[in-house]
Amino acid sequence: MEIRKSILTRFGLVYAIIVLICVYINIRVLVIQHTPRWDQEAEKLVVKEFPIAGRRGDICAADGSPLATSVPYYELRMDLGAPGLASEFYTKVDSLSLCLSRFFKDKSAGAYKAELRKAYSQQKQYFLINPRKVSYAELQQIKQFPILRRGRNKGGVMAEQSDQRVYPSGDLALRTLGKLTKEVPEGSTGNAGAFGLEQSFEKELRGEDGVAVKQNMSGRWFIISKDDPEDGKNIITTLDVKMQDQVTYALKLQMEKSRAEYGTAILMEVKTGDIKAIANFGTNSQGKLIGGYQNYAIGNAGCSEPGSTFKLASLMAAFEDGKIDTATTVETGNGIWRYKKIDIKDSDYKKGGHGKITAKHAFELSSNIGLAKLITQSYTGHEQDFIDRVKKMGMFEKLNLGIQGEAAPYINQPNDKTWSGISLAWISFGYELKVTPLQTLTFYNAVANGGCMMKPRLVKGITENGTIREKIGTQRLMWSICSSSTLRMAHAMLEGVVTNGTAKGLETKAYKIAGKSGTAQVANNKEGYTKGGQKIYQSSFAGYFPADDPKYSCIVVINDPKGEDYYGSSVAGPVFKQISDYVYAYELGLRDDVKLPRTKIENDIPGITAGRKKDIAGVLDELDILNGFSFTKSEWVEAKPDEDGLELSNREVVKGMVPNVKGMGATDAVYLLENNGMRVSVRGRGKVKSQSVKAGSKIQRGQSIVLVLS
């Protein structure tokens, strides 16, 4: 009995212990299930889904070359808890530190060593080696460093890729192209367009975000992609890189020379309205010249009173209404006209005025008095008719280019509170109204285009994987802004400005220019019409070329040039001329289908002096003038007449040195210089008479050279 009792007691004790253990386990399970700390620990194992951005699409020039593109860069990190790292960390950390110091050049090898040893002692699994992101080529170099060359598991090297926006052409058209900002739509990652085309075509350039999960496995984090992102599409613009480069260069030169407040220049193709180049320069508070500071061509910063370039619209309105024609005469007197207690002056009133002149000559001489008298005599009592006629010609409508920030044009009207007794006269020569340079150019382009107003176009297509997804065609805003008779008179006046008027300095024998200079006293937002007690002027020139068969239109606006010379014909006009000379040589004058003026040949020997050997030999063979042709090894030769015909000798071209292009035709000279990385401007026609950079001097990449032809 005692044994039985002892066994039962022991069994009961064991049973009670087991019951207590089960109760304890159940209690612990309940506690664990309802403890918030474990929810937090679970979050550490798997992070919720997050978006990943695809590669941003490129913004390309008209020929497909990238103007803005995304290049992969890598953030360099190290997993100092990686398996196998312990075997050689302490023996190779000195070498690794030295390599990193020499590569990044930001701190000593000792500093790198101290940081690496500290991170290793803490077993950091996501240690940032250096905050600077490296390119793919640099990454491959870094992966050959000691320890890191062992790879991810044994060396701990980790490279996280992210795209960085780069602009291969530098600041060319930067304000139009735009830039990126870190402010992105909610739920997205990466950067977004801040302004310009980057902002306007954000949806197309950005593409679609993908989805990824960040997961902790065995103490190390891994990013696992669930849905791959969709890369952005490419935007094909109408910009021409070479034209853009020349327009930017010509504008910058004058900005530096005149120390102006800001400037803009736009080059447009007449038939299509395609913007081939658009440049903007401004100055910061320290007076430093900055490209792309504001979009003065399109935005509010450049929307101002145009001055004399508006005189074309004023006279065309009067022509169209049958009020006057180019032969109508007007008395301008001695250059000062008292109108309703206000003096209206011509720019050269100190020389005694122009007296009685025709409307055409008043336009050519840019006579404020002539325009004011012609318009006030035609429309006094019918002021609204004048305003309506000008507006019907399409100059006061927003162009809706697809770029945010386009300024709305404005013109004072008779029913406005700001209208006064002198408003009609002031509007006639470009005051009491505001337009952007692009709105003015669009009007001039319509005049060049036979009256057809084209909508300016900056983007002509959207592509994806080399396939056109959307084509953005040309668009007519108006079939005709005026009658053919008005148009003929406008053409004659614009050509007369260059041959007989204020812009005679722009005339060239190679091709005809038509245009109008403008000089306006403009208001500064803070200081009125003066700055520091000095008047603020704006110089401009708008026109097209070649005048007898217009291919391109252009406008140049330069605000607040310093010094005594601030007139449109002498400040903005030379920029227009430099642009037109280059475009004529590059795009028009060198084409086979363009007939250039011929020089009379006085003898039987062709006017050949230097050029490509095979071309000269071909001409001589065709003319059966091969006497004296000597054997030459050089691709480029120089021709000299002798008793029997022409003798050819080598013209040496040394790589990296400025070649001698004197005597060459424009085609050969431009080809040879641009192939050597130089920026070429051409003056005149015929053969090269002189070059601005001495032959034999060392070439600097992007260096400019001016060729004078005769």
PyMOL commands that set and color helices and strands:
alter all, ss='L'
color gray80, all
select helices_A, chain A and resi 2-33+36-45+85-87+89-104+109-121+136-142+148-155+174-177+196-200+202-206+241-258+300-302+307-320+349-351+359-364+368-379+383-392+423-428+437-448+484-500+504-506+568-571+573-588+613-622+666-675
alter helices_A, ss='H'
color red, helices_A
select strands_A, chain A and resi 50-52+59-60+66-78+127-135+157-166+180-181+192-193+210-217+220-227+234-237+262-269+275-283+289-291+329-331+336-339+342-345+356-358+410-411+433-434+453-454+459-464+467-471+476-478+514-521+530-531+534-535+537-545+552-559+610-612+636-641+646-650+679-683+688-691+704-709
alter strands_A, ss='S'
color yellow, strands_A
deselect
rebuild
show_as cartoon
